[in-house]
């Protein structure tokens, strides 16, 4: 189904190809596969929240619209939707930077890169994407299909390689002493799951197109659940295939694990082909991500809910060039300054409180009002919502003190920016005060 395919395209980019060694390194042992399982479980639980909201309010905007409706379009909803867009100014460049750093990492398999040359390739990839997007682009359908085709071919090649190697054996390792939770959690499950969840993000993208989907009350929930299960199966099979050929002790130190895996099985020429395919995936995802995110501040500004400068369109080509240049410029800086592992963790730390936890709490508020009809109802409500809030809080804490503080700092600065903006425009929370003074 098209909606499910769209979700799965958005879920899989460069992520699984660069995260796999990081997860093994954090877990430092065979229990790393449980981090991928937990990532799938978190995505599935959170998808229930998105499913209820998406089926009840099938409209463009996704979380931006959900937060406004749940918290009140004329009051707190303005703040939450503003903060969502505000965080996009940081989070979106982080996503782009993660892709560009991954691009440079795999490019170093073909041409030796290190130090400033590695950063030059990473930053250069961002600049090239901005230049390609500096025009009116009406559709990314072809790019999406190229990306999805390369992803399926690459992941399928890896899985087949593991199956045909004669060493493949899928299993979920269980501690021999039976102390599953203490052993697995003690190995760094929370920190590792921060990385795997990054690879699942996108299961909700169908909600952004709710107004364009026929029978959204059925299609939106179904597409999300199929996407999570389908991608989880691919990730589990891919990880198991890799460690069936390359021992985890070796895999955890690889910077281009796919290339190494293919070279081990089929030789250097095949590895170069696989590397080229990963580079296509990485660059295509950069293009699609920056194109999509550059429209978010523009849409909010055009709606009168964000800084008006982001609503500016190019005078002749009619695209949001201010938003594109700003996000691209910040992404360029991030790609030069940060390590891939830190960028991935920061992406989660920036989004959890306002978007994921804020949205789950908003669903509880909507239910309490008893004014909304929910075509899709999650089983055992409100248990999955409460579980989602608890798990997201656990993941947020697992990002570490520095990333937690950075996320809270961005929110704090966003609140200050919101108050300044609404004060200038005499909107809530200052509109009432102004009125009362005049009377």
C-alpha positions, 0 to 999 in steps of 0.5 A: 500500500502506498502509505506504508511504502512512504513510511518505510522509505522515510524510516530507512536512510543511512541510519541502520548502516552507521548505527549497527557498530555503535550499538554493538560498541555500547552493549559490548556483547551479544545482547546488542540485538535487544536494543533493536527489539526495544527500539521496535517496541517503543515505536510500536507503543508510540505508534498507538498514540499517533494512530489515535490522533492521526485517525481522529484528525487527518490533516497536514502538519502532524504533531504541529496540528495535534499539539495545537488541538490538544492544548487549545489553538488559542492558548497553550497549543500556540506555545507547544506548536511554536516550540515544535517548530523552534526545535526543528531549527536545531533538530532538522540540521542534526538529522541532516548532519547525521546523514552527511557524516555517515556519507563521509564515513562510507566515502572513506572506504573508497578514498582514504579520508581522515581529519579535515578531509573527512569533515570537508566531504561531510560539509561539502555534501550539505552544501551540494544538497542546498545548491540542488534544493535552491529551486522550486521542487514540487515532488520527491517521488522519484528520489524516494523510489531511488532511495527505497530501491537502494535500501531494499537492494542493500539490506537484501544483499546483506541478509542473503549474504548471511543466509548463504554464508552457512553461519547464519543463526537468528537468536535472541541471546538470554543470560545464562543465569536468568537475570535478564533485566539486570544483565541486558540493562546493565550492558547499556540497553538505554543508551544503545536504544537511543541509537536504534530508535533513531533508525525507526523514526518516521513510522508516523510520517503518514500523519503529515499527509492525513488530509490526502489519504483516503479512508484515513481512520483505517489506513493511517493506523494500519500503515504505521503498524505494518511499517514498524513490524516490517522495518523491525524484521529487516533490522533484526535480520540484517544485524544477525546476518552481519555478526554471522559473518563478522564477529561482534568483537570486530564489527563494533569497531568498523566505520563502514560495516556494510562495505566490510561485510560485503568484501568479506563475502564477495571481494573488494569489487562487490564491496565498492558497489555496496559502498556506492549504493550506501552513498546513494541512500545517504545523499538521497535521504539528505535531499529528501530530509532537508527539502521536507524540513525546510517547509516546516518553519515556512508553513508555521510562519505563513500561518502567523505562528512563527517568525515572519522572516521564515515565510519569505519566498524566493522572488522568482522561484517561489520556494522558502529560501530563508528556511532552506538556507538557515537549516542548511547553514546550521547543518553545515556547522553541525557536520563539522563540529560533532561526532556521529554518535553525539548527533544521533543522541542529540536528535532524540534529546531535542524531540522527546519532551515536546513532541513525543511526551507532549503529544502523549499527554495531549492525547490524555487531555483530549480523552478527558474532554470527551468531545473527540470521536476516535475512529481508532482506539488502542487496546487497553487504553490508557495503559499504552499511553502511560507506558509510552510516556514512561518509556520516552522519559527513560530514553530521555534520561538515557541520553545523558546529563549533557544532552538532557540539559541541551534539550531543556536549554533549547526548550527554555530559549524557545519559551523566551522566543515565544514570549517575545514574539507574542508580546510584539504581536499582542497575542496570547498570553499578552492579548488578555492583559492588553485588553484588560488594561484598555478597559 
